[in-house]
Amino acid sequence: MSTNETISIPNYSLSYSIKFAVLIALEIPSILVSILILIYFGYNHTTRLNDQNRSIFVLLVINFLQVITDLPMPMSFFHLNGIVQPATSTYCTWWTWYEFSLNTTNGFLMAWISIERYILIFHHNFIRNLNGWKRRIFHTIPLIVCSLWGPFYYLLAIIISPMCTNTRDYNALLCGLPCYLFTNWGTFDLFFDVIFPVLTIFIFNLILFIRAVYQSMMVVGRVQNNWQRHRKMAFQLGLISFVYLAVWIPLSIIQLGEIYIDSNFLFEQLDTFNFLVYIVPLILPMICLMSMPELIKKLKTFLFPQQHAIVVPINTAVIHQTNLNRFSMTARLAKF
């Protein structure tokens, strides 16, 4: 794969320093919270492997991998005021492939989690009627497909890249956009790898919200009790999905506008949302922690242990005899 390389003198921008400061400030607590959650799942084997947590566990593992291995590359770019180091075509290819693969994997995992949670909450009888191996296939195969699709697709589109020749700009994020984005492969990528997961997440969360409101208001009895048990899953999914959609919906609209309206459609806002893509994996562990009350309770107990009062048993017979003696003494003094 041949490339054309361009190097220009970068203009210093305060925005680079601000972006680097924001990322480094969020990365440290993100790593700590991720480790805490993963340790919690590690020590609670049954919790990690139950139907409602398996997919979240995989998402957190991929997200943690992105935070500690992928985000240092854009952080280095911002820290060096817009210079890619090392300035080699191999590094640029690796960076682009790795970042695109992780973003796509997270998007498809979020889409599958949205579908899975909907089924677990409103069609749990379907899951309950599956035997052991069918249930494992239902929960495992989609996770494998979601995890492997991104790396495989971008292996063809970016590394092998049979349809075009990349031009490298060592003063731009990812050394500039990969050339396949300006071909039919790029259109397919936008609709299938970006818009399709975003629409899936949005639609299933919207349906889940509407059905949850209706069920809370109109349904009573046994079904209402089931909803109370599943409310935690719905709340967790809603928090995680909101963070993802808040960034990727505007970014999808901007990319569609650039194709079908104007090449400079919302161009000034594009840089902001491209940067916010890096914020999503950083705050995702904190969002997951907010939806895990059991872990929060254990964490509070560990950090702020409560001192319990010591209860000493008292002999009631001794107290009764003492009161009688006091009464007798008072009566004698009064008589005297």
C-alpha positions, 0 to 999 in steps of 0.5 A, spaced: 500 500 500 503 506 497 502 513 500 503 520 499 506 524 505 505 531 507 509 535 512 507 542 514 509 547 520 503 546 525 500 553 528 500 553 535 493 553 538 490 553 545 485 548 543 490 543 543 492 544 550 485 544 553 483 538 549 489 534 552 488 537 559 481 534 559 483 528 556 488 527 562 484 529 567 478 524 565 483 518 563 486 517 571 479 516 574 476 512 568 482 507 569 481 507 576 473 506 576 474 501 570 479 497 574 474 497 580 468 495 576 472 489 573 475 487 580 468 487 582 466 482 577 472 478 578 470 477 585 463 476 583 463 470 578 456 469 578 454 476 577 459 477 571 456 471 568 448 472 569 444 474 563 444 481 564 451 483 566 455 479 561 454 484 555 456 490 560 462 486 562 465 485 555 463 492 553 467 495 559 473 490 557 473 493 550 472 500 553 478 499 558 482 497 552 481 503 548 482 508 554 489 505 556 491 503 549 488 507 544 487 514 547 494 515 548 495 516 541 490 522 540 493 525 547 500 525 544 497 529 538 494 534 542 500 534 547 505 536 541 500 541 539 498 537 533 504 533 531 503 526 529 509 522 532 512 517 530 511 520 523 511 514 519 505 511 515 505 504 518 504 508 525 498 512 521 495 506 519 495 502 525 492 508 529 486 509 524 485 501 524 485 500 531 481 507 533 476 505 527 475 498 530 474 500 537 469 505 536 465 500 531 466 495 536 463 499 541 457 501 537 455 494 535 456 492 542 451 498 545 446 496 539 446 489 541 445 490 549 439 495 547 436 489 543 438 484 549 435 488 554 429 489 551 428 482 550 430 480 557 425 485 560 419 484 556 420 477 553 424 474 559 419 468 558 422 467 551 429 466 554 427 462 560 424 457 555 431 456 552 435 450 554 442 451 556 446 451 550 441 455 546 441 460 551 449 461 551 448 461 543 443 467 544 448 471 549 455 469 546 454 469 538 452 476 538 458 478 542 463 475 538 460 478 532 460 485 534 467 484 537 470 481 530 466 485 525 470 492 526 477 489 526 475 485 520 472 490 516 477 495 517 483 490 515 480 490 508 478 498 508 484 501 511 490 496 511 489 492 505 486 498 502 485 495 495 481 501 492 485 507 493 492 510 495 492 514 502 495 521 503 498 522 510 498 529 513 502 528 520 499 535 522 492 532 523 488 527 527 489 520 524 494 523 519 488 525 515 482 521 513 483 514 510 482 514 502 476 509 503 472 514 506 471 517 499 469 511 495 463 507 496 466 503 501 466 509 505 458 510 504 457 503 506 461 504 512 457 510 514 450 507 514 452 500 516 458 501 521 455 508 524 448 510 522 445 503 523 448 502 530 446 509 532 439 508 530 438 501 533 440 504 540 435 510 539 429 505 537 430 500 542 431 505 547 425 509 545 421 503 545 423 501 552 422 508 555 415 508 552 413 501 554 416 502 561 412 508 562 406 505 560 407 499 564 408 503 570 402 507 569 397 502 567 399 495 569 399 492 576 400 485 579 405 480 577 407 484 571 408 490 575 412 486 580 416 484 574 417 491 572 420 493 578 425 487 578 427 489 571 427 497 572 435 497 574 437 494 567 432 499 564 436 505 568 443 502 566 441 501 559 438 508 559 444 512 562 449 508 557 445 509 551 444 517 552 452 518 553 453 514 546 447 517 542 449 524 545 455 524 541 454 520 535 447 522 533 450 529 531 456 526 528 452 522 524 447 528 522 454 532 520 456 526 516 450 525 512 449 533 511 456 533 508 454 528 503 447 530 501 447 537 503 454 541 502 461 539 503 462 544 509 455 542 512 456 544 520 464 544 519 465 548 525 462 543 529 465 537 526 471 538 530 468 539 537 464 532 536 470 528 533 473 530 540 467 528 544 468 521 541 474 521 545 470 523 551 465 517 551 469 511 553 472 516 558 466 517 562 463 510 560 465 507 567 463 512 571 456 512 568 456 504 569 458 505 576 452 510 577 447 504 575 451 499 580 448 501 587 451 494 590 458 496 588 457 503 590 454 501 597 460 496 598 465 502 596 462 507 601 462 501 606 470 500 605 471 508 604 467 510 610 466 504 615 461 505 620 462 504 628 457 500 631 455 502 638 457 496 643 451 493 647 453 491 654 447 486 657 445 488 663 442 484 669 435 486 670 434 483 677 440 487 679 437 493 677 430 491 680 434 490 687 438 496 687 431 500 686 428 497 692 434 499 696 433 506 694 426 506 695 427 503 702 432 508 704 428 514 702 422 511 706 426 511 712 429 518 711 422 520 710 420 517 717 426 519 721 
